[in-house]
Amino acid sequence: MNESIQEKERREGALYAGGVTFYFFITVVHFFWAISGPLTKMSYAGLGISGVDVLEIIHFAGIRLLGAGLIGLAYCRLRGTRLLPEHLSDLWQLTKLGLMMGVAQYIFFNFGAAFSSGVQTSILSSAGAFFGILISAFLFREDALTGRKITGCILGVFAVVILNWEDIRQGAAASLFGALLLLLGQLSGSLGAAYLKIISRGRSAIWVGGWQSVISGALLVMIGALGGGACSFTAGSAALLPTAVLVLTSGAALIFSNQLYKYNPLSKVMIFSLLSPVLGVFSSAIMLGDSLRSGYVFASLIINCLGVALVTTEKPTKMHETHRNF
């Protein structure tokens, strides 16, 4: 790595891994991800997509990813970054990342959600933090598994259970096949985050994530269309505005989240995903008028914050540039 790249990474690392600035960027990312739920529901309503229209959902996810990736690459171009991969090996790395972090994750998740109740989907989606911490401990010596990290994850899952307690008490349905698909989706996303951290060394993480989103988005669009699930925005013009906002916010979240993955221990970033279900409830209540169920929501939020604090306030081990190869 030449001196100019080292200096650039040092400056970016100070920005994205700094105390106050880290929390600012992670808050922005999760705000955008939180509002993506209501925006997606609004888009589905405009397009006439229901929860069981899996191929239409996959096609729509591809449009969202493709648009977000193009925004990420446009940002890189404005900063003077070369857009095309230099070698075929670079393109193969980006394709592998797209298959893990985009195609496999979205296909497993959406088919799993189709076979599962909302409660099961919400609870098992929190497994991503567990997988991320375990994978990071295996791949990166500086991110060793500790009791605080395990406790933080357990508190996060407990918080998601509390958030969905009313539905659980009423006997929400469970599906073993759906659970397996959901867990595979979370595992794929966590592996992708770790692989992104590895291959972005000496490169722009935004460039890497932009290409990953473009490749995986294009593949998902093709899969959805070939399966007969192409979305028609001509017939569903009411979906244009929420979809446009969704693509823009997804692009911004991609830019910031990839930088956070690159410059921080993976566990420190992924533990915040436990807050997503709670923030999703708040955003749906504000944007869609859904029930807040405030007692459960606020109890879940407090427990989640305790779990996140356990992980993020732990003193990190001295960083080493060591990892196992994929």
FENHU-V87419 format. One record per residue. N is the residue number from 1. RES is the residue in three letters. D_LAST is the distance of its C-alpha to the last C-alpha in Angstrom with 1 decimal. Layout:
BEGIN
n->(N:N)
res->(RES:RES)
d_last->(D_LAST:D_LAST)
END
This chain:
BEGIN
n->(1:2:3:4:5:6:7:8:9:10:11:12:13:14:15:16:17:18:19:20:21:22:23:24:25:26:27:28:29:30:31:32:33:34:35:36:37:38:39:40:41:42:43:44:45:46:47:48:49:50:51:52:53:54:55:56:57:58:59:60:61:62:63:64:65:66:67:68:69:70:71:72:73:74:75:76:77:78:79:80:81:82:83:84:85:86:87:88:89:90:91:92:93:94:95:96:97:98:99:100:101:102:103:104:105:106:107:108:109:110:111:112:113:114:115:116:117:118:119:120:121:122:123:124:125:126:127:128:129:130:131:132:133:134:135:136:137:138:139:140:141:142:143:144:145:146:147:148:149:150:151:152:153:154:155:156:157:158:159:160:161:162:163:164:165:166:167:168:169:170:171:172:173:174:175:176:177:178:179:180:181:182:183:184:185:186:187:188:189:190:191:192:193:194:195:196:197:198:199:200:201:202:203:204:205:206:207:208:209:210:211:212:213:214:215:216:217:218:219:220:221:222:223:224:225:226:227:228:229:230:231:232:233:234:235:236:237:238:239:240:241:242:243:244:245:246:247:248:249:250:251:252:253:254:255:256:257:258:259:260:261:262:263:264:265:266:267:268:269:270:271:272:273:274:275:276:277:278:279:280:281:282:283:284:285:286:287:288:289:290:291:292:293:294:295:296:297:298:299:300:301:302:303:304:305:306:307:308:309:310:311:312:313:314:315:316:317:318:319:320:321:322:323:324:325:326)
res->(MET:ASN:GLU:SER:ILE:GLN:GLU:LYS:GLU:ARG:ARG:GLU:GLY:ALA:LEU:TYR:ALA:GLY:GLY:VAL:THR:PHE:TYR:PHE:PHE:ILE:THR:VAL:VAL:HIS:PHE:PHE:TRP:ALA:ILE:SER:GLY:PRO:LEU:THR:LYS:MET:SER:TYR:ALA:GLY:LEU:GLY:ILE:SER:GLY:VAL:ASP:VAL:LEU:GLU:ILE:ILE:HIS:PHE:ALA:GLY:ILE:ARG:LEU:LEU:GLY:ALA:GLY:LEU:ILE:GLY:LEU:ALA:TYR:CYS:ARG:LEU:ARG:GLY:THR:ARG:LEU:LEU:PRO:GLU:HIS:LEU:SER:ASP:LEU:TRP:GLN:LEU:THR:LYS:LEU:GLY:LEU:MET:MET:GLY:VAL:ALA:GLN:TYR:ILE:PHE:PHE:ASN:PHE:GLY:ALA:ALA:PHE:SER:SER:GLY:VAL:GLN:THR:SER:ILE:LEU:SER:SER:ALA:GLY:ALA:PHE:PHE:GLY:ILE:LEU:ILE:SER:ALA:PHE:LEU:PHE:ARG:GLU:ASP:ALA:LEU:THR:GLY:ARG:LYS:ILE:THR:GLY:CYS:ILE:LEU:GLY:VAL:PHE:ALA:VAL:VAL:ILE:LEU:ASN:TRP:GLU:ASP:ILE:ARG:GLN:GLY:ALA:ALA:ALA:SER:LEU:PHE:GLY:ALA:LEU:LEU:LEU:LEU:LEU:GLY:GLN:LEU:SER:GLY:SER:LEU:GLY:ALA:ALA:TYR:LEU:LYS:ILE:ILE:SER:ARG:GLY:ARG:SER:ALA:ILE:TRP:VAL:GLY:GLY:TRP:GLN:SER:VAL:ILE:SER:GLY:ALA:LEU:LEU:VAL:MET:ILE:GLY:ALA:LEU:GLY:GLY:GLY:ALA:CYS:SER:PHE:THR:ALA:GLY:SER:ALA:ALA:LEU:LEU:PRO:THR:ALA:VAL:LEU:VAL:LEU:THR:SER:GLY:ALA:ALA:LEU:ILE:PHE:SER:ASN:GLN:LEU:TYR:LYS:TYR:ASN:PRO:LEU:SER:LYS:VAL:MET:ILE:PHE:SER:LEU:LEU:SER:PRO:VAL:LEU:GLY:VAL:PHE:SER:SER:ALA:ILE:MET:LEU:GLY:ASP:SER:LEU:ARG:SER:GLY:TYR:VAL:PHE:ALA:SER:LEU:ILE:ILE:ASN:CYS:LEU:GLY:VAL:ALA:LEU:VAL:THR:THR:GLU:LYS:PRO:THR:LYS:MET:HIS:GLU:THR:HIS:ARG:ASN:PHE)
d_last->(21.0:24.8:27.2:27.8:24.2:24.1:27.4:26.3:23.2:25.6:28.0:25.6:24.1:27.7:28.3:25.4:25.0:28.7:30.6:32.8:30.8:27.6:29.8:31.5:28.3:26.8:30.2:30.4:27.0:28.1:31.6:30.3:28.1:31.1:33.5:31.1:32.1:35.9:35.3:33.3:36.1:38.7:36.9:36.7:40.4:41.3:39.5:40.7:37.3:37.3:34.6:34.6:34.2:30.5:30.2:32.3:30.0:26.9:28.8:29.9:26.4:25.4:28.5:27.6:24.0:25.2:28.0:26.0:23.5:26.6:28.0:25.0:25.1:28.9:28.5:26.3:29.0:31.7:30.1:30.0:26.3:25.7:24.5:23.3:19.9:20.9:18.8:17.5:14.0:14.4:15.7:12.8:10.4:13.2:13.7:10.3:10.9:14.4:13.8:11.9:14.1:17.2:18.0:16.5:17.5:21.0:21.8:21.0:22.8:25.8:26.4:25.9:28.4:30.8:31.0:31.2:33.8:33.4:33.4:30.6:28.5:29.2:28.5:25.3:24.0:24.1:21.4:18.9:19.9:19.4:15.8:15.0:16.6:15.1:11.4:12.4:14.3:11.5:9.1:12.1:15.1:17.6:17.1:18.2:19.5:23.3:26.3:27.0:23.7:24.2:27.9:27.1:25.0:27.8:30.4:28.5:28.4:32.1:33.0:31.7:33.7:36.8:36.3:36.5:39.1:41.9:40.0:38.8:42.3:43.6:41.3:38.4:36.9:33.7:31.6:29.1:27.5:27.4:25.9:23.0:22.3:22.5:20.1:17.5:18.2:17.7:14.4:13.1:14.6:13.1:9.5:10.6:12.3:9.6:7.5:11.1:11.8:9.2:10.3:13.8:14.5:17.5:17.9:19.8:17.8:20.7:20.2:16.5:17.6:20.7:19.0:16.6:19.8:21.8:19.5:19.0:22.7:24.0:22.2:23.6:27.0:27.1:26.1:28.8:31.4:30.9:31.4:34.6:33.5:34.1:35.5:38.9:39.7:43.1:44.1:42.4:43.4:43.5:39.7:39.5:40.0:37.7:34.9:35.5:35.3:32.2:30.4:31.7:30.6:27.2:26.8:28.0:25.7:22.7:23.9:24.4:21.5:18.8:20.6:20.8:17.1:16.6:19.5:19.6:17.8:16.0:18.4:21.4:20.7:19.7:22.7:24.9:23.8:26.1:29.0:28.3:30.5:33.4:33.3:33.1:36.4:38.0:37.2:38.3:41.5:42.3:41.3:42.2:44.8:42.8:44.0:42.7:43.5:43.7:44.1:40.9:39.0:40.2:39.6:36.0:35.6:37.0:34.8:31.7:32.7:33.1:29.6:28.2:30.5:29.3:25.7:26.5:29.4:27.6:27.5:24.0:22.8:23.0:20.0:17.8:15.3:12.8:9.3:6.6:3.8:0.0)
END
